[in-house]
Amino acid sequence: MKYIDEFRDGEIAQKIAARLAAEADPARRYSFMEFCGGHTHAISRYGVMELLPANVRMIHGPGCPVCVLPIGRIDLAIRLALAQDAIVCTYGDTMRVPASDGLSLIRAKARGGDIRMVYSAADALQIARQNPAREVVFFAIGFETTTPPTALAIRTAAAEGLQNFSVLCCHVLTPAAITHILESPEVKQYGTVPIDGFVGPAHVSIVIGSGPYEGFAASYRKPVVIAGFEPLDVMQAVLMLVRQVNDGRAEVENEFTRAVSRTGNLTAQALVEQVFAPRASFEWRGLGEVPASALQIRPAFARHDAEARFGLQYAPVPDNKACECGAILRGVKRPTDCKIFGTVCTPENPMGSCMVSSEGACAAHYSYGRFRDIPIRVEAVA
Ligand code: SF4
């Protein structure tokens, strides 16, 4: 299959591994964060860690949309279904993320809430057309990849005068989160791991391009290599990062040239800009409040903004005390550091968000279990 099989070729993987072994300086350690859950999944599924030199370590980042969704946001969606009698539509993984009071969207559905799994924002729009007497809310989550379809659904609803369709917008932004990981005092107070560079997101970068990472790479002196989601993409990106570190460079490089350009998808960006504006701040699970890291619906489309329409007030809710998702999303701990990993908490019965989606670090580790047992080197930050 074109563009898939050739990026899973074992012989080429061995050749890249040999180059990495030759070029990684044995006198130093390299720590790279793969921001995106898609990369975490690929690293686990294809055993990429087994092919990296012992002094090259991958740190899982917070780029799994389900994992970073805070409990308080899921509570809002549940309240819409149970207290407002709205039809709440959302993506499948979101249904199983634990919320307050032992609930999740799927458990709220069992209690009688009209909560429906959809594959796209367009599906939710169609449900609104078919149920004119009911309020239909699309619980929209995800990074820049899923934002344009939500924007299109809102714009279409406005154009059609579809009065019963609204969106609970929880779309978040990648560059702000990467910056936050490096500089936020809230993150630093937990301790953080030294990061020598980032494997940049694949699908997100198709939309936003490679340009938005340039200021970040220059300001923080951290190399970024945007990579596709196949195992050879990831290995090649790691090799490119090792070379940048060895050369003392901090540039944005693009390994995923078959899909990512510097400017990205300008049509999608214009659509998003028309419908959404940045929020002043947004809570991420594991990162806390992150300034300018999420989107809200512009006043021109307030009719389709569930927060405005239902007068929703967000209230933060602490995570389950036993769950280490916050530390895992900050790269400070590994899934196996959690006392209930694989026992009480499994993909069938997730206690935290990182065990829900296949992109979550705990779920990936549970399913494939191929991470090498490398201790995490946590550095206190003054
Ligand atoms: S194993 Fe479960 S409870 Fe533990 S950190 Fe992962 S998701 Fe949270």
Residues whose N, C-alpha, C, O or C-beta is under 5 A from the ligand:
A	BS01	SF4	A322 C323 E324 C325 P335 C338 I340 F341 C345 M351 G352 S353 C354 M355 C362
